[in-house]
Amino acid sequence: MARDIYHEHVKTALINDGWTITHDPLVLLSREEGGLQADLGAQKIFLADRGTQRIAVEVKSFVHPSIIHEFNDATGQYISYEEALIMTGSDRILFLALPEEIYNKLIEKAVVRRVVHRLKINFILFDPIEKTITSWIKP
């Protein structure tokens, strides 16, 4: 599986935000079960809650000329990955990581807003130049 061009950017941004990368990549289903892998697995300990949050992250760069085409591909992956997490009983929360600029272009489109709302897609928005997380969006 080829890495997304922003893979290391998101990995660095998560580490800088206090997350520990636990898997790179994170195997969701074995080859025999379907061979699904998210780009990253991470966890963070929250002292106030005395708990650990674990996430699965799929990184997308949206380099295709049609961002709607890329969005369709990304949402298809998101659905499959979320189902794999449910099937395996994982406590990880799935996030789609993409540049904030791309998210802003996508979310302007009514169909994208409807799909995001219907599927309850979680996003990590990042700045690829600064290698920082700019927003966490969780409906």
Secondary structure, DSSP 8 states (H G I E B T S, - for coil): ----TTHHHHHHHHHHTT-EEEESSEESS-TTTT--EESEEEEEEETTTTEEEEEEEEE----SS-HHHHHHHHHHHHHHHHHHHHHTT---EEEEEEEHHHHHHHHTSHHHHHHHHHHT--EEEEETTTTEEEEEE--
